[in-house]
Amino acid sequence: GWSADEAIGRGIRQLLPLEELLDETSRILSRVCAGETVSGETLNRSKDGRVFPIAYTLSPIYAQDEAITGIVGIANDISPRKRAEEELERLRSGFLAMVTHGLRTPLTAIKGAAAVGMKEGSLSGTEAQDLFQVVNEQADRLHEMIGNLLDMSRIEAGSMAVRTEPSDAQHLLEEAVNLFNRSGGRNPVTIRTSGKLPKVNADRQWIIQVMTNLLSNATKFSPPGAPIIVEAEQQELQLAIHIRDSGMGIPPDKLGDLFKRFSQVHEQGIWGQGAGLGLAVCKGIIEAHGGRIWAESGGLGQGSTFSFTLPTAVSVETVPPPPPQSPLRRDEGKRILAVDDDPQVLRYLERLLKDGGYQVLTAAEASQVPRLIEVEQPDLVLLDLMLPGASGFDVLERIREFSEAPVIFLTARSQQEDMVRALKMGADDYITKPFAPAELQARIEVALRRHTTEQPPEQRQPFVLDDLVVNFAERRVIVGNSEVSLSATEYKLLYELASNPGRILTHDQLLQRVWGPEYSGETELIRSFIRNVRRKLGDDAANPRFIQTERQVGYFMRNP
């Protein structure tokens, strides 16, 4: 909340007035004054008294004689990330509670039935049949819960295998309804269609699972004997399927949360109707098919309709058969960095990308990324949004300090605000899990092609000043006979100076060209990078051969 004019001249105790953190702050400042760059997280208090979490990086400021004259710091408000972590912890706790109760309830019933059978000794045929029925029903319930848990883990890992083929939609609907009826469905189900249905691209097993899950959901909240209607209609290149019931209905404020993990439709069904995974699994399956799923209801007592779409199959006469190929098209020589804290996801991506002919680098922690970017210089980055110790947004900011390689977020978070924020920050694409290999293939190819198109090779002659050579075409920098290794940002800074020899570029001009307009005024940032570039070029700031300083204004490259 402090403006620059208000903050200048104030002591650190005034700007960070958390008394309980002053000792910690003093220790950190002592480390920085000793020449160390320190990063971490702490709490801060704004001008209006609000306490909020920040992630910070503090570095020493050096004079031309290398004496430390001050400290430059960058702090980011990480309140959104902390809220996301708290929400994740809340969901995790809720998951454990639901699964624990969901497992114990059927186990209690099974154990109770067994105990009664052993205690009574001799039971009549009807009594024994009732006990066996309890055991059978509760075992089915356990089987369903464990299956949903396994399916959800595959969906979130992006490793669910979906093998679509042209399938008769009418047969799919009939098979799902027959399976539901054989499992003891207590409500009559009617299929209504208008004319002959087209074939759909579907994995039969998965779509039947979605249908039976939605039918089971409808019967759970409908009175016995109430009809359930299944309708299907073609909508251009998609087939829409609707499951309508006349049951309890759904409050409007719950419609948006139905397909989230552990969501419950009705409060009274929290412990009696499963762990809240069935609809989330349905959503993952349908989206993996390239469709969408949603729910509608007029409110409590008005019944509900669950709908989903599937792509229709294109006639084989209109599409030539594709040549045999790996899940990803070969693009030899391209190097992709995959960042995800889930080892199963990393193994899946590594196998998928290698099968496509890409070179693959992997990282499980955010702290590994900057080093890999600077040293390995990948052509593209696949980045998870939720990482331990940092969000994907934080990692994206660090990546842009070293590289302009395209970044594709690959995450289970489907909130629109996350997608918008990622794209505004410079991400090239945003893919939600689960994803189909073909979709990932297309997104990677488009990002790489766009990046190559946007960066045609330079045709200008190299810039030569004494023994410094900046080869624009090859993006190489040589001093004497030695090649100089610069980060992407350092090269961009040198590029701007070498492209305008003899012309003074102000601090703000360089900041906007190299970092972007949001960095306007960050003069200490540019001084730090100039110092690094000079050091790597062997350019003495006190008697510079290459980069000249125009005090309080900016920098320029001496004319050849």
Secondary structure, 3 states (H helix, E strand, C coil): CCCHHHHCCCCHHHHCCCHHHHHHHHHHHHHHHCCCCEEEEEEEECCCCCEEEEEEEEEEEECCCCCEEEEEEEEEECHHHHHHHHHHHHHHHHHHHHHHHHHHHHHHHHHHHHHHHHHHCCCCHHHHHHHHHHHHHHHHHHHHHHHHHHHHHHHHHCCCCCCCEEEEHHHHHHHHHHHHHHCCCCCCEEEEECCCCCEEEECHHHHHHHHHHHHHHHHHCCCCCCCEEEEEEEECCEEEEEEEECCCCCCHHHHHHCCCCCCCCCHHHCCCCCCCCHHHHHHHHHHHCCCCEEEEECCCCCCEEEEEEEEECCCCCCCCCCCCCCCCCCCCCCEEEEECCCHHHHHHHHHHHHHCCCEEEEECCHHHHHHHHHHHCCCEEEECCEECCEEHHHHHHHHHHHCCCCEEEEECCCCHHHHHHHHHCCCCEEEECCCCHHHHHHHHHHHHHHHHHHCCCCCCCCEEECCEEEECCCCEEEECCEECCCCHHHHHHHHHHHHCCCCCEEHHHHHHHHCCHHHCCCHHHHHHHHHHHHHHHCCCCCCCCCEEEECCCEEEECCC
